[in-house]
Amino acid sequence: MAVHEQFADDLAIYAAGSLAAQEAATLEQHLETCPDCRRELEALRGDAALLALSAAGPAPPARSREKLLSAVKKEPRRQRMVLYHARPWWAVAPVAASLALAIFGLFLWRENRNLREQQAEMQQKQQSLVAELAKTQHESEQAREMLFMLTSPEVQKVSLSTNKNAPQPAGKAMYLRTKGHLLFMASNLAPLPNSKTYELWLMPMSGAAPMPAGTFMPDEKGGAMVMNPPIPPGTQAKAFAVTVEDAPGSEKPTMPMVLMGAGE
Amino acid sequence: MAGLYDRYSSIVYSVALRVLGDTGRAEDVMQEVFMQLWRNPAAFDANRGSLAAWLAVIARNRAIDALRKRRPESNIEDVVVAADLDLESDAARKIAIEKVRGVLGGMPPEQRRAIELAFFEGLTHTEVAAKLGEPLGTVKTRIRSALQALRKVMA
C-alpha cells in the first residue's frame, strides 16, 4: 500500500485517537485527497480495536439490559406518520387508497426479498444484523418518498383518460420534476396479447421527442402501475401518454394514444 | 437490539470502564453507544469490517469524550474500522483477546505505557511525550510500532 511515509507515524497516532490538534488538522486535509492513506487509517483503527479488546472482561450490570431495551422502545425508529398530513385531494381520490396499498405491498415484497437475500449473507458473515437494519431503513426511506409523492403539494398530478362512458381506461401520473420521480397508475385497461405491451411516455415541455417512461401490462382487472422509470431529474413534463407497442417496448410512440393527459 | 446487546455489551462496557474507571459512567457510555447504533444503524458499514471492532473503537472514543467532558468529536458514521478478522463468535474473540494480551505483555514497558496512555487515557502524543519525558519522535514511533505489532500477530 502506497502510504505516504511522511504521514505514517501520524496516521497510527490518529487512529489511536491521540494526534494533537495541529497535526491532526494537517493529516485530515491530506486524507481528503489520499485514498491509500484513508485505507491505511481504517486498517490502523482495526489494530486499535484489538488494543481495545485487551480491556475485555467485565460484564455490565444486569439492570442495564432492561434499561437499554426500554429506552429503545421509547424511541421508535425514524418513522413519520405522513398519512395524517394528507391533502384534500387525497381524501376524494379513491384511486389513492389502492395506490397506497399497492405501494405498501411493494414495500413488503421488497423488504421480504431483501430479508431473504440477507439471510443468506448472514450465514456467510454472521454479522449482517446491522446491515439488515440499514437496508430496511433504506426501503422505508423509499416508501416514505413514495408517500411524499402522494401527499406533497409540490408534486405535479396529471389525470389521463379517454372521456368516454365508464368503465373506460383511466390513468393518473404523479411526477416530481426535481427528483425525476414518477408514479403512474392506470385502471380498466384492455388486455393485450403477449406480443404487445403498454408504454408510458413523458412529453417534455421543451418540445423534444417523447421520452419512454416504462412499459407495463395490466393485471386481470385492467389495473397497472409504473414506479420511478429512469427519467433524468429536472426534465419538465408537458403531458403524459400511453400507447400500445410491440413487446418489449419502443423508443418512439406508435399512434394512437390509449391515454393522454396534460399537466394540471 | 436485545441480540446485539447480548453479544456486544461486554466489549463496549469493558472498554468504557477501562477508560473511565467508573462503573456508572461506563454504563452511561455503553447506553449511549447502543442508542446511537439504534438511531443510525447505517453508520456501521458491514462490508468494511467487524461490528465488534467498530463498537470497540466507538466505545473508546465516546468514553474519552466523557472523560474530558466534551462534546463528541466525530460522527459515528465517519469512523470506518477495517478489521479483517473474526471477532463475532465468543470462541474467536477469546483467542484474539489472549493473543492481544500476549503481544502487550511482550512489549517493552515504555512502549506499552505510551500506547496505553494514548489510547485508554486519551492523552495526545505531545502529552504522552511530556509525561514520559521522551522526545516526540520516539513516542510517535513507539505508538506506530505497537499497532504494527498487534496487526502482525493477528495476520
Interface residues (C-beta under 8 A of the other chain):
Chain A: A8 D9 D10 L11 A12 I13 A15 A16 G17 S18 L19 A20 A21 E23 R39 E42 A43 L44 R45 G46 D47 A48 A49 L50 L51 A52 L53 S54 A55 A56 G57 P58 A59 P60 P61 S64 R65 K67 L68 L69 A71 V72 E75 R77 R78 K125 Q126 Q127 S128 L129 V130 A131 L133 A134 Q137 H138
Chain B: M1 A2 G3 L4 Y5 D6 S9 S10 I11 Y13 S14 V15 L17 R18 T23 A26 E27 M30 Q31 F34 M35 L37 W38 R39 P41 A42 F44 A46 N47 R48 G49 S50 L51 A52 A53 W54 A56 V57 A59 R60 N61 I64 V79 V80 V81 A82 A83 D84 L85 L87 E88 S89 R93 A96 I97 V100 R101 L104 I115 A118 F119 F120 G122 L123 T124 H125 T126 E127 V128 K140 T141 I143 R144 A146 L147 Q148 L150 R151 M154
